[in-house]
Amino acid sequence: MARIRDVVQKALATGYLTVEAENQLRQLLTTRYDLEDFNAFMTLQEAAMTGKVKQESREQCGIK
């Protein structure tokens, strides 16, 4: 199983978070994770808020 930081790294590298990756993150966040994964998730949150990473789910809903 992938780690949170792996999913985040891919999203940051591509600048895009797919619906599949969002679902994977939701699942991973329900399990035990370490500080590095937590920090990676927080970095992704900031990147999404500042527009550095676009979310497929928001594009599908028409949210910018």
GUTOR-651741 format. One record per residue (C-alpha): residue number from 1; residue in three letters; z, y, x. Coordinates in steps of 0.5 Angstrom, whole numbers, plus 2048, in hexadecimal, padded with zeros to 3 digits. Layout:
<atom n="NUM" res="ALA" z="Z" y="Y" x="X"/>
...
***
This chain:
<atom n="1" res="MET" z="800" y="800" x="800"/>
<atom n="2" res="ALA" z="7FE" y="807" x="802"/>
<atom n="3" res="ARG" z="804" y="80C" x="804"/>
<atom n="4" res="ILE" z="804" y="813" x="801"/>
<atom n="5" res="ARG" z="802" y="816" x="808"/>
<atom n="6" res="ASP" z="7FC" y="812" x="808"/>
<atom n="7" res="VAL" z="7FA" y="815" x="801"/>
<atom n="8" res="VAL" z="7FC" y="81C" x="803"/>
<atom n="9" res="GLN" z="7F8" y="81B" x="809"/>
<atom n="10" res="LYS" z="7F2" y="819" x="806"/>
<atom n="11" res="ALA" z="7F2" y="81F" x="801"/>
<atom n="12" res="LEU" z="7F4" y="824" x="806"/>
<atom n="13" res="ALA" z="7EE" y="822" x="80A"/>
<atom n="14" res="THR" z="7E9" y="822" x="805"/>
<atom n="15" res="GLY" z="7EC" y="828" x="801"/>
<atom n="16" res="TYR" z="7EC" y="824" x="7FA"/>
<atom n="17" res="LEU" z="7F1" y="81F" x="7F7"/>
<atom n="18" res="THR" z="7EE" y="81A" x="7F2"/>
<atom n="19" res="VAL" z="7F1" y="818" x="7EC"/>
<atom n="20" res="GLU" z="7F1" y="811" x="7EF"/>
<atom n="21" res="ALA" z="7F5" y="814" x="7F5"/>
<atom n="22" res="GLU" z="7FA" y="818" x="7F0"/>
<atom n="23" res="ASN" z="7FB" y="811" x="7EC"/>
<atom n="24" res="GLN" z="7FD" y="80E" x="7F3"/>
<atom n="25" res="LEU" z="802" y="814" x="7F5"/>
<atom n="26" res="ARG" z="805" y="813" x="7EE"/>
<atom n="27" res="GLN" z="806" y="80C" x="7EF"/>
<atom n="28" res="LEU" z="808" y="80D" x="7F6"/>
<atom n="29" res="LEU" z="80D" y="812" x="7F4"/>
<atom n="30" res="THR" z="811" y="80D" x="7F0"/>
<atom n="31" res="THR" z="813" y="809" x="7F6"/>
<atom n="32" res="ARG" z="817" y="80A" x="7FC"/>
<atom n="33" res="TYR" z="814" y="80F" x="801"/>
<atom n="34" res="ASP" z="816" y="812" x="808"/>
<atom n="35" res="LEU" z="816" y="819" x="80A"/>
<atom n="36" res="GLU" z="810" y="819" x="80D"/>
<atom n="37" res="ASP" z="80C" y="817" x="806"/>
<atom n="38" res="PHE" z="811" y="81C" x="802"/>
<atom n="39" res="ASN" z="80E" y="822" x="807"/>
<atom n="40" res="ALA" z="807" y="820" x="807"/>
<atom n="41" res="PHE" z="808" y="820" x="7FF"/>
<atom n="42" res="MET" z="80B" y="827" x="7FF"/>
<atom n="43" res="THR" z="805" y="829" x="804"/>
<atom n="44" res="LEU" z="800" y="827" x="7FF"/>
<atom n="45" res="GLN" z="803" y="82A" x="7F9"/>
<atom n="46" res="GLU" z="803" y="831" x="7FD"/>
<atom n="47" res="ALA" z="7FB" y="82F" x="7FF"/>
<atom n="48" res="ALA" z="7FA" y="82E" x="7F8"/>
<atom n="49" res="MET" z="7FE" y="835" x="7F6"/>
<atom n="50" res="THR" z="7FA" y="839" x="7FB"/>
<atom n="51" res="GLY" z="7F3" y="836" x="7F9"/>
<atom n="52" res="LYS" z="7F2" y="832" x="800"/>
<atom n="53" res="VAL" z="7F2" y="82C" x="7FC"/>
<atom n="54" res="LYS" z="7EE" y="82B" x="7F5"/>
<atom n="55" res="GLN" z="7F1" y="826" x="7F0"/>
<atom n="56" res="GLU" z="7EB" y="822" x="7EC"/>
<atom n="57" res="SER" z="7F0" y="822" x="7E6"/>
<atom n="58" res="ARG" z="7F0" y="829" x="7E6"/>
<atom n="59" res="GLU" z="7E9" y="82A" x="7E6"/>
<atom n="60" res="GLN" z="7E8" y="825" x="7E0"/>
<atom n="61" res="CYS" z="7EC" y="829" x="7DC"/>
<atom n="62" res="GLY" z="7E9" y="82F" x="7DE"/>
<atom n="63" res="ILE" z="7EF" y="832" x="7E1"/>
<atom n="64" res="LYS" z="7EE" y="836" x="7E8"/>
***
